[in-house]
Amino acid sequence: MTDASRVNIRILDKEYQIACPPEERNALLDSADMLNVKMREIRDSGRVVGLERIAVMAALNLANDLIRSRNRGEHLETKAKARVRAMRERVETALTSGKQLEI
């Protein structure tokens, strides 16, 4: 990471300096903002106390969101593959029927 630059992020009123490649700067800032929002929600709910516990809960919530999103994507992909397969079979059947008529 020789071309890394320092990026300052703020999460729950604490400043952190992170090294990151320039092309990943915006993604880092977006990630930090998302984490900050999630941690504030958890802290403001009053059910979790302590920065470490809030961070763990935020990480678990974000990981759960990622897994759900991934599962939805896999479900959609499976449905799309099934539809394409059915369409291909219909086309092949139509082509086979057409060829039989020509002979």
TORKE-905180 format. One record per atom (N, C-alpha, C): residue number from 1; atom name; x, y, z. Coordinates in nm, 2 decimals, padded with zeros to 4 digits, m for minus. Layout:
pt num = NUM atome = CA xx = X yy = Y zz = Z
...
END
This chain:
pt num = 1 atome = N xx = 00.08 yy = m00.12 zz = 00.00
pt num = 1 atome = CA xx = 00.00 yy = 00.00 zz = 00.00
pt num = 1 atome = C xx = 00.09 yy = 00.12 zz = 00.00
pt num = 2 atome = N xx = 00.18 yy = 00.14 zz = m00.10
pt num = 2 atome = CA xx = 00.27 yy = 00.25 zz = m00.10
pt num = 2 atome = C xx = 00.20 yy = 00.38 zz = m00.14
pt num = 3 atome = N xx = 00.09 yy = 00.37 zz = m00.22
pt num = 3 atome = CA xx = 00.03 yy = 00.49 zz = m00.26
pt num = 3 atome = C xx = m00.09 yy = 00.53 zz = m00.17
pt num = 4 atome = N xx = m00.09 yy = 00.47 zz = m00.05
pt num = 4 atome = CA xx = m00.20 yy = 00.50 zz = 00.05
pt num = 4 atome = C xx = m00.19 yy = 00.64 zz = 00.10
pt num = 5 atome = N xx = m00.30 yy = 00.70 zz = 00.12
pt num = 5 atome = CA xx = m00.31 yy = 00.83 zz = 00.19
pt num = 5 atome = C xx = m00.39 yy = 00.82 zz = 00.31
pt num = 6 atome = N xx = m00.37 yy = 00.91 zz = 00.40
pt num = 6 atome = CA xx = m00.44 yy = 00.91 zz = 00.53
pt num = 6 atome = C xx = m00.58 yy = 00.98 zz = 00.51
pt num = 7 atome = N xx = m00.68 yy = 00.91 zz = 00.57
pt num = 7 atome = CA xx = m00.82 yy = 00.96 zz = 00.56
pt num = 7 atome = C xx = m00.87 yy = 00.97 zz = 00.70
pt num = 8 atome = N xx = m00.92 yy = 01.08 zz = 00.74
pt num = 8 atome = CA xx = m00.98 yy = 01.10 zz = 00.88
pt num = 8 atome = C xx = m01.13 yy = 01.07 zz = 00.87
pt num = 9 atome = N xx = m01.17 yy = 00.98 zz = 00.96
pt num = 9 atome = CA xx = m01.31 yy = 00.95 zz = 00.97
pt num = 9 atome = C xx = m01.35 yy = 00.97 zz = 01.12
pt num = 10 atome = N xx = m01.48 yy = 01.00 zz = 01.13
pt num = 10 atome = CA xx = m01.53 yy = 01.02 zz = 01.27
pt num = 10 atome = C xx = m01.65 yy = 00.93 zz = 01.29
pt num = 11 atome = N xx = m01.64 yy = 00.85 zz = 01.40
pt num = 11 atome = CA xx = m01.74 yy = 00.75 zz = 01.44
pt num = 11 atome = C xx = m01.77 yy = 00.77 zz = 01.58
pt num = 12 atome = N xx = m01.90 yy = 00.80 zz = 01.61
pt num = 12 atome = CA xx = m01.94 yy = 00.83 zz = 01.75
pt num = 12 atome = C xx = m01.85 yy = 00.93 zz = 01.82
pt num = 13 atome = N xx = m01.83 yy = 01.04 zz = 01.75
pt num = 13 atome = CA xx = m01.75 yy = 01.15 zz = 01.81
pt num = 13 atome = C xx = m01.61 yy = 01.12 zz = 01.83
pt num = 14 atome = N xx = m01.56 yy = 01.01 zz = 01.78
pt num = 14 atome = CA xx = m01.41 yy = 00.97 zz = 01.79
pt num = 14 atome = C xx = m01.35 yy = 00.98 zz = 01.65
pt num = 15 atome = N xx = m01.23 yy = 01.04 zz = 01.65
pt num = 15 atome = CA xx = m01.16 yy = 01.06 zz = 01.52
pt num = 15 atome = C xx = m01.07 yy = 00.94 zz = 01.50
pt num = 16 atome = N xx = m01.07 yy = 00.89 zz = 01.38
pt num = 16 atome = CA xx = m00.98 yy = 00.78 zz = 01.34
pt num = 16 atome = C xx = m00.91 yy = 00.82 zz = 01.21
pt num = 17 atome = N xx = m00.78 yy = 00.78 zz = 01.21
pt num = 17 atome = CA xx = m00.70 yy = 00.81 zz = 01.08
pt num = 17 atome = C xx = m00.67 yy = 00.68 zz = 01.02
pt num = 18 atome = N xx = m00.72 yy = 00.66 zz = 00.90
pt num = 18 atome = CA xx = m00.71 yy = 00.53 zz = 00.83
pt num = 18 atome = C xx = m00.62 yy = 00.55 zz = 00.70
pt num = 19 atome = N xx = m00.53 yy = 00.46 zz = 00.68
pt num = 19 atome = CA xx = m00.46 yy = 00.46 zz = 00.55
pt num = 19 atome = C xx = m00.54 yy = 00.38 zz = 00.45
pt num = 20 atome = N xx = m00.55 yy = 00.44 zz = 00.33
pt num = 20 atome = CA xx = m00.62 yy = 00.38 zz = 00.22
pt num = 20 atome = C xx = m00.58 yy = 00.43 zz = 00.09
pt num = 21 atome = N xx = m00.59 yy = 00.35 zz = m00.02
pt num = 21 atome = CA xx = m00.55 yy = 00.39 zz = m00.15
pt num = 21 atome = C xx = m00.65 yy = 00.50 zz = m00.19
pt num = 22 atome = N xx = m00.60 yy = 00.60 zz = m00.27
pt num = 22 atome = CA xx = m00.69 yy = 00.71 zz = m00.31
pt num = 22 atome = C xx = m00.82 yy = 00.66 zz = m00.39
pt num = 23 atome = N xx = m00.81 yy = 00.56 zz = m00.46
pt num = 23 atome = CA xx = m00.92 yy = 00.51 zz = m00.54
pt num = 23 atome = C xx = m01.03 yy = 00.45 zz = m00.45
pt num = 24 atome = N xx = m01.00 yy = 00.42 zz = m00.32
pt num = 24 atome = CA xx = m01.09 yy = 00.36 zz = m00.23
pt num = 24 atome = C xx = m01.14 yy = 00.46 zz = m00.12
pt num = 25 atome = N xx = m01.10 yy = 00.58 zz = m00.14
pt num = 25 atome = CA xx = m01.13 yy = 00.69 zz = m00.04
pt num = 25 atome = C xx = m01.28 yy = 00.71 zz = m00.02
pt num = 26 atome = N xx = m01.35 yy = 00.72 zz = m00.13
pt num = 26 atome = CA xx = m01.50 yy = 00.74 zz = m00.12
pt num = 26 atome = C xx = m01.57 yy = 00.62 zz = m00.06
pt num = 27 atome = N xx = m01.53 yy = 00.50 zz = m00.10
pt num = 27 atome = CA xx = m01.59 yy = 00.38 zz = m00.04
pt num = 27 atome = C xx = m01.56 yy = 00.38 zz = 00.11
pt num = 28 atome = N xx = m01.44 yy = 00.42 zz = 00.15
pt num = 28 atome = CA xx = m01.41 yy = 00.42 zz = 00.30
pt num = 28 atome = C xx = m01.50 yy = 00.52 zz = 00.37
pt num = 29 atome = N xx = m01.51 yy = 00.64 zz = 00.31
pt num = 29 atome = CA xx = m01.60 yy = 00.74 zz = 00.37
pt num = 29 atome = C xx = m01.74 yy = 00.70 zz = 00.38
pt num = 30 atome = N xx = m01.79 yy = 00.64 zz = 00.28
pt num = 30 atome = CA xx = m01.93 yy = 00.59 zz = 00.28
pt num = 30 atome = C xx = m01.95 yy = 00.48 zz = 00.38
pt num = 31 atome = N xx = m01.85 yy = 00.39 zz = 00.39
pt num = 31 atome = CA xx = m01.85 yy = 00.28 zz = 00.49
pt num = 31 atome = C xx = m01.85 yy = 00.34 zz = 00.63
pt num = 32 atome = N xx = m01.77 yy = 00.43 zz = 00.66
pt num = 32 atome = CA xx = m01.76 yy = 00.50 zz = 00.79
pt num = 32 atome = C xx = m01.89 yy = 00.57 zz = 00.82
pt num = 33 atome = N xx = m01.95 yy = 00.63 zz = 00.73
pt num = 33 atome = CA xx = m02.08 yy = 00.70 zz = 00.75
pt num = 33 atome = C xx = m02.19 yy = 00.60 zz = 00.78
pt num = 34 atome = N xx = m02.19 yy = 00.49 zz = 00.71
pt num = 34 atome = CA xx = m02.29 yy = 00.38 zz = 00.74
pt num = 34 atome = C xx = m02.27 yy = 00.33 zz = 00.88
pt num = 35 atome = N xx = m02.14 yy = 00.30 zz = 00.91
pt num = 35 atome = CA xx = m02.12 yy = 00.24 zz = 01.05
pt num = 35 atome = C xx = m02.15 yy = 00.34 zz = 01.15
pt num = 36 atome = N xx = m02.12 yy = 00.47 zz = 01.13
pt num = 36 atome = CA xx = m02.15 yy = 00.57 zz = 01.23
pt num = 36 atome = C xx = m02.30 yy = 00.58 zz = 01.25
pt num = 37 atome = N xx = m02.38 yy = 00.58 zz = 01.14
pt num = 37 atome = CA xx = m02.53 yy = 00.59 zz = 01.16
pt num = 37 atome = C xx = m02.58 yy = 00.46 zz = 01.23
pt num = 38 atome = N xx = m02.53 yy = 00.35 zz = 01.20
pt num = 38 atome = CA xx = m02.58 yy = 00.22 zz = 01.27
pt num = 38 atome = C xx = m02.54 yy = 00.23 zz = 01.41
pt num = 39 atome = N xx = m02.42 yy = 00.27 zz = 01.45
pt num = 39 atome = CA xx = m02.38 yy = 00.28 zz = 01.59
pt num = 39 atome = C xx = m02.46 yy = 00.38 zz = 01.67
pt num = 40 atome = N xx = m02.49 yy = 00.49 zz = 01.60
pt num = 40 atome = CA xx = m02.57 yy = 00.59 zz = 01.67
pt num = 40 atome = C xx = m02.71 yy = 00.54 zz = 01.70
pt num = 41 atome = N xx = m02.77 yy = 00.47 zz = 01.60
pt num = 41 atome = CA xx = m02.90 yy = 00.41 zz = 01.62
pt num = 41 atome = C xx = m02.90 yy = 00.31 zz = 01.74
pt num = 42 atome = N xx = m02.80 yy = 00.23 zz = 01.75
pt num = 42 atome = CA xx = m02.79 yy = 00.13 zz = 01.86
pt num = 42 atome = C xx = m02.76 yy = 00.21 zz = 01.99
pt num = 43 atome = N xx = m02.67 yy = 00.31 zz = 01.99
pt num = 43 atome = CA xx = m02.65 yy = 00.38 zz = 02.12
pt num = 43 atome = C xx = m02.77 yy = 00.45 zz = 02.16
pt num = 44 atome = N xx = m02.84 yy = 00.52 zz = 02.07
pt num = 44 atome = CA xx = m02.96 yy = 00.60 zz = 02.10
pt num = 44 atome = C xx = m03.08 yy = 00.51 zz = 02.15
pt num = 45 atome = N xx = m03.08 yy = 00.39 zz = 02.11
pt num = 45 atome = CA xx = m03.19 yy = 00.30 zz = 02.16
pt num = 45 atome = C xx = m03.18 yy = 00.28 zz = 02.31
pt num = 46 atome = N xx = m03.06 yy = 00.29 zz = 02.36
pt num = 46 atome = CA xx = m03.04 yy = 00.28 zz = 02.51
pt num = 46 atome = C xx = m03.04 yy = 00.14 zz = 02.56
pt num = 47 atome = N xx = m03.04 yy = 00.04 zz = 02.47
pt num = 47 atome = CA xx = m03.04 yy = m00.10 zz = 02.51
pt num = 47 atome = C xx = m02.90 yy = m00.16 zz = 02.52
pt num = 48 atome = N xx = m02.80 yy = m00.09 zz = 02.46
pt num = 48 atome = CA xx = m02.67 yy = m00.14 zz = 02.46
pt num = 48 atome = C xx = m02.58 yy = m00.03 zz = 02.51
pt num = 49 atome = N xx = m02.49 yy = m00.06 zz = 02.60
pt num = 49 atome = CA xx = m02.40 yy = 00.04 zz = 02.67
pt num = 49 atome = C xx = m02.26 yy = 00.00 zz = 02.64
pt num = 50 atome = N xx = m02.17 yy = 00.09 zz = 02.61
pt num = 50 atome = CA xx = m02.03 yy = 00.07 zz = 02.59
pt num = 50 atome = C xx = m02.00 yy = 00.07 zz = 02.45
pt num = 51 atome = N xx = m01.89 yy = 00.14 zz = 02.41
pt num = 51 atome = CA xx = m01.85 yy = 00.15 zz = 02.27
pt num = 51 atome = C xx = m01.82 yy = 00.02 zz = 02.21
pt num = 52 atome = N xx = m01.75 yy = m00.07 zz = 02.28
pt num = 52 atome = CA xx = m01.72 yy = m00.20 zz = 02.22
pt num = 52 atome = C xx = m01.84 yy = m00.28 zz = 02.19
pt num = 53 atome = N xx = m01.94 yy = m00.29 zz = 02.28
pt num = 53 atome = CA xx = m02.06 yy = m00.36 zz = 02.26
pt num = 53 atome = C xx = m02.14 yy = m00.30 zz = 02.15
pt num = 54 atome = N xx = m02.15 yy = m00.17 zz = 02.14
pt num = 54 atome = CA xx = m02.22 yy = m00.10 zz = 02.03
pt num = 54 atome = C xx = m02.15 yy = m00.14 zz = 01.90
pt num = 55 atome = N xx = m02.02 yy = m00.14 zz = 01.89
pt num = 55 atome = CA xx = m01.95 yy = m00.17 zz = 01.77
pt num = 55 atome = C xx = m01.98 yy = m00.31 zz = 01.73
pt num = 56 atome = N xx = m01.98 yy = m00.41 zz = 01.82
pt num = 56 atome = CA xx = m02.01 yy = m00.55 zz = 01.79
pt num = 56 atome = C xx = m02.15 yy = m00.56 zz = 01.74
pt num = 57 atome = N xx = m02.25 yy = m00.50 zz = 01.80
pt num = 57 atome = CA xx = m02.39 yy = m00.50 zz = 01.76
pt num = 57 atome = C xx = m02.40 yy = m00.44 zz = 01.62
pt num = 58 atome = N xx = m02.33 yy = m00.33 zz = 01.60
pt num = 58 atome = CA xx = m02.34 yy = m00.27 zz = 01.46
pt num = 58 atome = C xx = m02.28 yy = m00.37 zz = 01.36
pt num = 59 atome = N xx = m02.17 yy = m00.43 zz = 01.39
pt num = 59 atome = CA xx = m02.10 yy = m00.52 zz = 01.30
pt num = 59 atome = C xx = m02.19 yy = m00.64 zz = 01.27
pt num = 60 atome = N xx = m02.26 yy = m00.69 zz = 01.37
pt num = 60 atome = CA xx = m02.35 yy = m00.80 zz = 01.35
pt num = 60 atome = C xx = m02.47 yy = m00.76 zz = 01.27
pt num = 61 atome = N xx = m02.53 yy = m00.64 zz = 01.29
pt num = 61 atome = CA xx = m02.64 yy = m00.60 zz = 01.21
pt num = 61 atome = C xx = m02.60 yy = m00.58 zz = 01.06
pt num = 62 atome = N xx = m02.48 yy = m00.52 zz = 01.04
pt num = 62 atome = CA xx = m02.44 yy = m00.50 zz = 00.90
pt num = 62 atome = C xx = m02.41 yy = m00.63 zz = 00.83
pt num = 63 atome = N xx = m02.35 yy = m00.73 zz = 00.91
pt num = 63 atome = CA xx = m02.32 yy = m00.86 zz = 00.85
pt num = 63 atome = C xx = m02.45 yy = m00.93 zz = 00.82
pt num = 64 atome = N xx = m02.55 yy = m00.92 zz = 00.90
pt num = 64 atome = CA xx = m02.68 yy = m00.98 zz = 00.88
pt num = 64 atome = C xx = m02.74 yy = m00.91 zz = 00.75
pt num = 65 atome = N xx = m02.73 yy = m00.78 zz = 00.74
pt num = 65 atome = CA xx = m02.79 yy = m00.72 zz = 00.62
pt num = 65 atome = C xx = m02.72 yy = m00.77 zz = 00.49
pt num = 66 atome = N xx = m02.59 yy = m00.79 zz = 00.50
pt num = 66 atome = CA xx = m02.51 yy = m00.84 zz = 00.39
pt num = 66 atome = C xx = m02.55 yy = m00.98 zz = 00.35
pt num = 67 atome = N xx = m02.57 yy = m01.06 zz = 00.45
pt num = 67 atome = CA xx = m02.61 yy = m01.20 zz = 00.42
pt num = 67 atome = C xx = m02.75 yy = m01.21 zz = 00.36
pt num = 68 atome = N xx = m02.84 yy = m01.13 zz = 00.41
pt num = 68 atome = CA xx = m02.97 yy = m01.12 zz = 00.36
pt num = 68 atome = C xx = m02.97 yy = m01.08 zz = 00.21
pt num = 69 atome = N xx = m02.89 yy = m00.97 zz = 00.19
pt num = 69 atome = CA xx = m02.88 yy = m00.92 zz = 00.05
pt num = 69 atome = C xx = m02.82 yy = m01.03 zz = m00.04
pt num = 70 atome = N xx = m02.72 yy = m01.10 zz = 00.00
pt num = 70 atome = CA xx = m02.66 yy = m01.20 zz = m00.07
pt num = 70 atome = C xx = m02.76 yy = m01.31 zz = m00.10
pt num = 71 atome = N xx = m02.83 yy = m01.35 zz = 00.00
pt num = 71 atome = CA xx = m02.93 yy = m01.46 zz = m00.02
pt num = 71 atome = C xx = m03.04 yy = m01.42 zz = m00.12
pt num = 72 atome = N xx = m03.08 yy = m01.29 zz = m00.11
pt num = 72 atome = CA xx = m03.18 yy = m01.24 zz = m00.21
pt num = 72 atome = C xx = m03.13 yy = m01.25 zz = m00.35
pt num = 73 atome = N xx = m03.00 yy = m01.21 zz = m00.37
pt num = 73 atome = CA xx = m02.93 yy = m01.21 zz = m00.50
pt num = 73 atome = C xx = m02.93 yy = m01.35 zz = m00.55
pt num = 74 atome = N xx = m02.89 yy = m01.45 zz = m00.46
pt num = 74 atome = CA xx = m02.88 yy = m01.59 zz = m00.50
pt num = 74 atome = C xx = m03.02 yy = m01.64 zz = m00.54
pt num = 75 atome = N xx = m03.12 yy = m01.60 zz = m00.47
pt num = 75 atome = CA xx = m03.26 yy = m01.65 zz = m00.50
pt num = 75 atome = C xx = m03.30 yy = m01.59 zz = m00.63
pt num = 76 atome = N xx = m03.28 yy = m01.46 zz = m00.66
pt num = 76 atome = CA xx = m03.31 yy = m01.41 zz = m00.79
pt num = 76 atome = C xx = m03.23 yy = m01.47 zz = m00.90
pt num = 77 atome = N xx = m03.11 yy = m01.50 zz = m00.88
pt num = 77 atome = CA xx = m03.03 yy = m01.57 zz = m00.98
pt num = 77 atome = C xx = m03.08 yy = m01.71 zz = m01.01
pt num = 78 atome = N xx = m03.12 yy = m01.78 zz = m00.91
pt num = 78 atome = CA xx = m03.18 yy = m01.91 zz = m00.93
pt num = 78 atome = C xx = m03.31 yy = m01.91 zz = m01.01
pt num = 79 atome = N xx = m03.39 yy = m01.81 zz = m00.98
pt num = 79 atome = CA xx = m03.52 yy = m01.79 zz = m01.05
pt num = 79 atome = C xx = m03.49 yy = m01.75 zz = m01.19
pt num = 80 atome = N xx = m03.39 yy = m01.66 zz = m01.22
pt num = 80 atome = CA xx = m03.36 yy = m01.62 zz = m01.35
pt num = 80 atome = C xx = m03.31 yy = m01.74 zz = m01.43
pt num = 81 atome = N xx = m03.22 yy = m01.82 zz = m01.37
pt num = 81 atome = CA xx = m03.17 yy = m01.94 zz = m01.44
pt num = 81 atome = C xx = m03.28 yy = m02.03 zz = m01.48
pt num = 82 atome = N xx = m03.38 yy = m02.05 zz = m01.39
pt num = 82 atome = CA xx = m03.49 yy = m02.14 zz = m01.42
pt num = 82 atome = C xx = m03.57 yy = m02.09 zz = m01.54
pt num = 83 atome = N xx = m03.59 yy = m01.96 zz = m01.54
pt num = 83 atome = CA xx = m03.67 yy = m01.90 zz = m01.65
pt num = 83 atome = C xx = m03.60 yy = m01.91 zz = m01.78
pt num = 84 atome = N xx = m03.47 yy = m01.89 zz = m01.78
pt num = 84 atome = CA xx = m03.39 yy = m01.90 zz = m01.90
pt num = 84 atome = C xx = m03.39 yy = m02.04 zz = m01.95
pt num = 85 atome = N xx = m03.38 yy = m02.14 zz = m01.86
pt num = 85 atome = CA xx = m03.38 yy = m02.28 zz = m01.90
pt num = 85 atome = C xx = m03.51 yy = m02.31 zz = m01.96
pt num = 86 atome = N xx = m03.62 yy = m02.27 zz = m01.90
pt num = 86 atome = CA xx = m03.76 yy = m02.30 zz = m01.95
pt num = 86 atome = C xx = m03.77 yy = m02.23 zz = m02.09
pt num = 87 atome = N xx = m03.73 yy = m02.11 zz = m02.11
pt num = 87 atome = CA xx = m03.74 yy = m02.05 zz = m02.24
pt num = 87 atome = C xx = m03.66 yy = m02.12 zz = m02.34
pt num = 88 atome = N xx = m03.53 yy = m02.16 zz = m02.30
pt num = 88 atome = CA xx = m03.45 yy = m02.24 zz = m02.40
pt num = 88 atome = C xx = m03.52 yy = m02.37 zz = m02.44
pt num = 89 atome = N xx = m03.58 yy = m02.44 zz = m02.34
pt num = 89 atome = CA xx = m03.65 yy = m02.56 zz = m02.38
pt num = 89 atome = C xx = m03.76 yy = m02.54 zz = m02.47
pt num = 90 atome = N xx = m03.84 yy = m02.43 zz = m02.45
pt num = 90 atome = CA xx = m03.95 yy = m02.39 zz = m02.54
pt num = 90 atome = C xx = m03.90 yy = m02.36 zz = m02.68
pt num = 91 atome = N xx = m03.79 yy = m02.29 zz = m02.69
pt num = 91 atome = CA xx = m03.73 yy = m02.26 zz = m02.82
pt num = 91 atome = C xx = m03.69 yy = m02.38 zz = m02.89
pt num = 92 atome = N xx = m03.61 yy = m02.47 zz = m02.81
pt num = 92 atome = CA xx = m03.56 yy = m02.59 zz = m02.87
pt num = 92 atome = C xx = m03.68 yy = m02.68 zz = m02.92
pt num = 93 atome = N xx = m03.79 yy = m02.69 zz = m02.84
pt num = 93 atome = CA xx = m03.90 yy = m02.76 zz = m02.88
pt num = 93 atome = C xx = m03.97 yy = m02.71 zz = m03.00
pt num = 94 atome = N xx = m03.98 yy = m02.58 zz = m03.01
pt num = 94 atome = CA xx = m04.04 yy = m02.51 zz = m03.13
pt num = 94 atome = C xx = m03.95 yy = m02.54 zz = m03.25
pt num = 95 atome = N xx = m03.82 yy = m02.53 zz = m03.23
pt num = 95 atome = CA xx = m03.73 yy = m02.55 zz = m03.35
pt num = 95 atome = C xx = m03.74 yy = m02.70 zz = m03.39
pt num = 96 atome = N xx = m03.74 yy = m02.79 zz = m03.30
pt num = 96 atome = CA xx = m03.75 yy = m02.93 zz = m03.33
pt num = 96 atome = C xx = m03.89 yy = m02.96 zz = m03.41
pt num = 97 atome = N xx = m03.99 yy = m02.90 zz = m03.36
pt num = 97 atome = CA xx = m04.12 yy = m02.92 zz = m03.42
pt num = 97 atome = C xx = m04.12 yy = m02.86 zz = m03.56
pt num = 98 atome = N xx = m04.06 yy = m02.75 zz = m03.58
pt num = 98 atome = CA xx = m04.05 yy = m02.68 zz = m03.71
pt num = 98 atome = C xx = m03.97 yy = m02.76 zz = m03.81
pt num = 99 atome = N xx = m03.86 yy = m02.83 zz = m03.76
pt num = 99 atome = CA xx = m03.78 yy = m02.91 zz = m03.85
pt num = 99 atome = C xx = m03.85 yy = m03.03 zz = m03.89
pt num = 100 atome = N xx = m03.93 yy = m03.09 zz = m03.80
pt num = 100 atome = CA xx = m04.00 yy = m03.21 zz = m03.83
pt num = 100 atome = C xx = m04.11 yy = m03.18 zz = m03.94
pt num = 101 atome = N xx = m04.16 yy = m03.06 zz = m03.93
pt num = 101 atome = CA xx = m04.26 yy = m03.03 zz = m04.03
pt num = 101 atome = C xx = m04.20 yy = m03.01 zz = m04.17
pt num = 102 atome = N xx = m04.08 yy = m02.96 zz = m04.17
pt num = 102 atome = CA xx = m04.01 yy = m02.93 zz = m04.30
pt num = 102 atome = C xx = m03.98 yy = m03.06 zz = m04.37
pt num = 103 atome = N xx = m03.94 yy = m03.16 zz = m04.30
pt num = 103 atome = CA xx = m03.90 yy = m03.29 zz = m04.36
pt num = 103 atome = C xx = m04.02 yy = m03.36 zz = m04.42
END
